[in-house]
Amino acid sequence: MAETTEARTPRSWNATHLPDLTGRTAVITGANSGLGLVTAEALARAGAHVVFAVRDLARGGAAAAKASGSTEVRRLDLADLDSVREFAAGWDRPLDLLINNAGVMMLPEQRTKQGFEMQFGTNHLGHFALTNLLLPYVTDRVVTVSSGLHRGGDGVIHFEDVNLRGRYTPTRAYAQSKLANLLFTLELQRRLTEAGSAVRAFAAHPGYAATNLQSHHANSLVRGFMAVGNKVFAQSDRAGAQPTLYAASQDLPGASYVGPSGLGEMRGAPTLVGRSTAASDPAAARRLWTLSEELTGVEWPLKPVSRA
């Protein structure tokens, strides 16, 4: 799928610079609204066949019908591992691009169907299981949407209790889930390389983009503040989707992290950005992978290349 190298990418890169994606297939989780919808529309316009992986088929169908290009809609609830397995079991063809976009943000304390803290369970465990189950079909890349807020909260994965029982806060849980996205990308790339796979794993974050995610914060005062921020300070969802589209189409090193190039990575054209020390820890990435396999019951599907 990659066509334009980073060195040749215009400083004002945007979706109009996408290569011709005719013949490519992309799955995008949470494609019925926000950044996911913008991403899906852009890839479809570029010629890709885009699968809207969504919880609500009616909403997903309405969104897909507005996209200009080839689309289909399939049900996927990342907060239910049975739904994840059902989605993957129904997949039977090559998949060029998997975009792990869907997410929940700073909710009141809730649990997934299997009893995991909702943000960690949806944002990380659901995508972890989906990626591993689909990986035998993936031919090009996996892009996982993280956040600059991975530096927030306590700045660590609470391995002793990722469900944060007795110490849950919306911000702590969200930051942990977004840190998990980056550690997942790091270990996924290591394993792909070890397996001799040409597939690459990337992460991206949108900066400060106005989406419906901010409307679910557990605190009503924070919701009000975010609503004002969305109108006054945030960039549009179309601008926020650019880092994901960049990671989905450009020739980048494995495990690259893409975000806005402006001050504080809040807005601007997409570029390679840094991550926290905790998000760069290979030991933590391996530990999280092992824990995620135990929690989901989904294991790494590829074998290492023989060195003999």
C-alpha positions in Angstrom: 0.0 0.0 0.0 2.9 2.3 0.6 3.9 4.5 -2.3 5.3 7.8 -1.1 8.3 7.8 1.2 8.4 10.0 4.2 11.3 12.0 2.8 9.1 12.9 -0.2 6.0 13.7 1.7 4.8 17.3 1.4 4.9 19.4 4.6 1.2 20.0 4.2 0.4 16.3 3.7 -3.3 15.5 3.8 -5.8 12.9 2.4 -5.5 14.3 -1.1 -2.0 12.8 -1.2 -3.2 9.2 -0.7 -2.0 6.8 -3.4 -4.4 4.9 -5.6 -5.7 2.1 -3.4 -7.8 0.3 -6.0 -7.8 -3.4 -5.2 -6.9 -2.9 -1.6 -9.1 -4.0 1.3 -9.3 -2.2 4.7 -11.1 -3.0 7.9 -11.7 0.0 10.2 -13.1 -0.4 13.6 -15.6 2.3 14.7 -16.0 3.6 11.2 -19.5 4.9 11.6 -18.5 8.2 13.2 -15.7 10.6 14.1 -12.2 9.9 13.0 -13.1 6.4 11.9 -15.7 7.7 9.5 -13.4 10.3 8.0 -10.7 7.7 7.6 -13.1 5.3 5.9 -14.4 7.9 3.5 -10.9 8.9 2.5 -9.7 5.4 1.9 -12.9 4.6 -0.1 -12.4 7.7 -2.3 -8.8 6.5 -3.0 -10.2 3.2 -4.3 -10.0 0.8 -1.4 -12.8 -1.5 -0.5 -13.6 -0.4 3.1 -15.2 -2.7 5.7 -17.0 -0.7 8.4 -16.6 -2.8 11.6 -19.2 -1.4 13.9 -21.4 -2.2 16.9 -24.6 -0.8 15.4 -25.3 -2.1 11.9 -28.0 0.5 11.2 -25.7 3.4 12.0 -22.8 1.7 10.2 -25.0 1.2 7.1 -26.1 4.8 7.1 -22.5 6.0 7.3 -21.3 3.6 4.7 -24.0 4.6 2.3 -22.7 8.2 2.3 -19.1 7.1 1.4 -18.0 7.5 -2.2 -16.6 4.1 -3.1 -16.8 0.4 -2.3 -17.9 -0.4 1.2 -19.5 -3.1 3.4 -20.7 -3.2 7.0 -20.0 -6.0 9.5 -20.9 -6.1 13.2 -18.1 -5.9 15.7 -18.4 -5.1 19.5 -14.9 -4.8 20.9 -16.3 -4.9 24.4 -17.4 -8.5 23.8 -14.7 -11.0 22.9 -17.3 -13.4 21.6 -18.2 -10.7 19.0 -14.6 -10.2 18.1 -14.2 -14.0 17.5 -17.4 -14.1 15.5 -16.1 -11.2 13.3 -12.8 -12.9 12.7 -14.3 -16.3 12.0 -16.3 -14.7 9.2 -13.2 -13.3 7.5 -11.8 -15.4 4.7 -9.8 -13.2 2.3 -6.6 -11.2 2.2 -6.7 -8.0 4.2 -4.3 -5.2 3.2 -5.0 -2.8 6.1 -6.4 -3.2 9.6 -7.1 0.1 11.4 -7.7 -0.3 15.1 -9.6 3.0 15.5 -12.6 2.5 17.7 -12.4 3.5 21.3 -14.1 4.9 24.4 -12.8 7.8 26.5 -13.0 8.7 30.1 -16.3 6.9 30.9 -17.9 6.3 34.3 -16.6 3.0 35.6 -18.0 0.1 33.6 -17.2 -3.5 32.6 -17.0 -5.3 29.3 -19.1 -8.5 28.8 -16.2 -10.5 30.0 -15.7 -8.3 33.1 -12.7 -6.1 32.1 -12.5 -2.4 32.8 -14.3 -0.9 29.8 -11.6 1.4 28.5 -8.8 -1.2 28.8 -11.1 -3.9 27.5 -12.3 -2.0 24.5 -9.4 0.1 23.5 -6.7 -2.6 24.0 -8.0 -6.1 24.7 -10.6 -6.0 22.0 -8.1 -4.8 19.4 -5.4 -7.2 20.6 -7.7 -10.1 20.1 -9.0 -8.8 16.7 -5.5 -8.2 15.4 -4.2 -11.6 16.3 -7.2 -13.4 14.9 -7.1 -11.5 11.6 -3.3 -11.4 11.3 -3.0 -14.6 9.1 -4.9 -12.6 6.5 -3.1 -9.2 6.8 -0.8 -8.5 3.9 0.4 -4.9 4.5 0.0 -3.2 7.9 -1.9 -2.7 11.2 -2.5 0.9 12.4 -3.6 1.4 16.0 -4.9 4.7 17.2 -3.4 5.8 20.4 -3.4 9.3 22.1 -1.0 11.9 23.4 -2.7 11.3 26.7 -0.8 8.0 27.0 1.6 10.1 29.0 -1.2 11.0 31.5 -2.7 9.1 34.4 0.0 7.3 36.3 2.1 6.7 33.1 2.3 3.0 33.7 0.3 -0.3 33.0 -1.1 -1.5 36.3 -0.1 -5.1 35.8 -1.2 -6.1 39.3 -4.8 -5.1 38.4 -5.4 -3.6 34.9 -9.1 -3.3 35.9 -8.2 -0.7 38.5 -10.6 -2.0 41.1 -10.9 0.5 44.0 -8.7 3.1 42.3 -10.6 3.8 39.1 -10.6 7.3 37.6 -11.7 8.0 34.0 -8.4 9.7 33.2 -6.2 6.9 34.7 -8.1 4.2 32.9 -8.0 6.0 29.5 -4.3 6.8 29.8 -3.5 3.2 30.7 -5.5 2.0 27.6 -3.7 4.4 25.3 -0.3 3.4 26.7 -1.3 -0.2 26.1 -2.0 0.7 22.4 1.6 1.8 22.0 3.2 -1.1 23.9 1.0 -3.4 21.8 2.3 -1.8 18.6 5.9 -2.1 19.8 5.6 -5.8 20.6 3.5 -6.6 17.5 6.3 -5.2 15.3 9.0 -7.2 17.2 7.0 -10.4 16.7 6.3 -9.7 13.0 10.0 -9.1 12.4 10.9 -12.3 14.3 8.4 -14.2 12.2 9.9 -12.8 9.0 6.6 -11.1 8.1 6.5 -8.2 5.7 3.5 -6.8 7.6 4.3 -3.6 9.6 2.7 -2.3 12.8 2.2 1.5 13.3 0.4 3.7 15.8 -1.1 7.2 15.3 -2.7 9.9 17.3 -5.0 12.7 16.2 -3.8 15.5 18.5 -6.7 17.6 19.8 -9.6 16.8 17.4 -13.2 17.5 17.9 -15.1 14.2 18.1 -17.9 12.7 20.0 -15.5 10.8 22.3 -15.2 13.9 24.6 -18.9 13.9 25.3 -18.8 10.8 27.5 -16.6 11.9 30.3 -17.9 10.8 33.7 -17.7 14.4 35.1 -20.3 16.8 33.8 -18.1 19.8 34.4 -15.3 18.2 32.4 -17.8 17.4 29.6 -18.8 21.1 29.5 -15.2 22.2 29.4 -14.4 19.7 26.6 -17.5 20.9 24.6 -16.1 24.5 24.7 -12.6 23.3 23.8 -14.0 21.4 20.8 -15.5 24.6 19.5 -12.7 27.0 20.3 -9.4 25.1 20.3 -9.7 21.7 18.6 -9.0 20.9 15.0 -11.7 19.2 12.9 -12.2 15.5 12.8 -10.9 15.6 9.2 -7.6 17.1 10.3 -7.5 14.7 13.2 -7.7 11.7 10.9 -4.6 12.8 8.9 -2.1 11.0 11.1 -4.0 7.7 10.7 -4.2 8.1 7.0 -0.5 8.9 6.8 0.3 5.8 8.8 -2.0 3.8 6.6 -0.4 4.8 3.3 3.2 5.9 3.7 6.5 3.9 3.7 7.6 4.1 7.3 9.8 2.1 9.6 7.9 -0.6 11.6 6.6 0.6 15.0 6.5 4.2 13.8 4.2 6.6 15.8 2.5 9.4 13.8 0.9 12.5 15.1 0.4 16.2 14.3 3.5 18.3 13.7 2.4 21.5 15.5 3.0 22.8 19.0 2.4 20.1 21.6 1.3 17.7 18.8 -2.1 19.3 19.1 -2.6 20.1 15.5 -0.8 20.3 12.2 0.3 18.1 9.3 1.2 14.5 10.2 4.8 13.5 11.0 6.7 11.0 13.1 6.4 11.8 16.8 7.9 10.7 20.0 6.4 8.7 22.9 6.9 8.4 26.6 9.7 6.3 28.1 7.0 3.9 29.4 5.6 3.4 25.9 9.1 2.5 24.6 9.8 -0.2 27.2 10.3 -3.6 25.4 10.1 -5.5 28.7 6.7 -3.9 29.5 5.5 -4.5 26.0 6.3 -8.3 26.3 4.7 -8.5 29.7 1.6 -6.8 28.5 1.4 -9.2 25.5 1.6 -12.2 27.8 -1.1 -10.8 30.1 -3.3 -10.0 27.1 -3.0 -13.5 25.8 -4.0 -14.8 29.2 -7.0 -12.4 29.5 -8.4 -12.9 26.0 -7.4 -16.5 25.3 -6.1 -15.4 22.0 -2.5 -16.3 21.1 0.1 -15.2 18.6 -0.7 -16.9 15.3 2.6 -16.7 13.4 5.7 -18.9 13.9 9.3 -17.5 14.0 11.4 -17.9 10.9 13.9 -20.8 11.2 17.5 -19.6 11.5 19.0 -23.0 10.6 
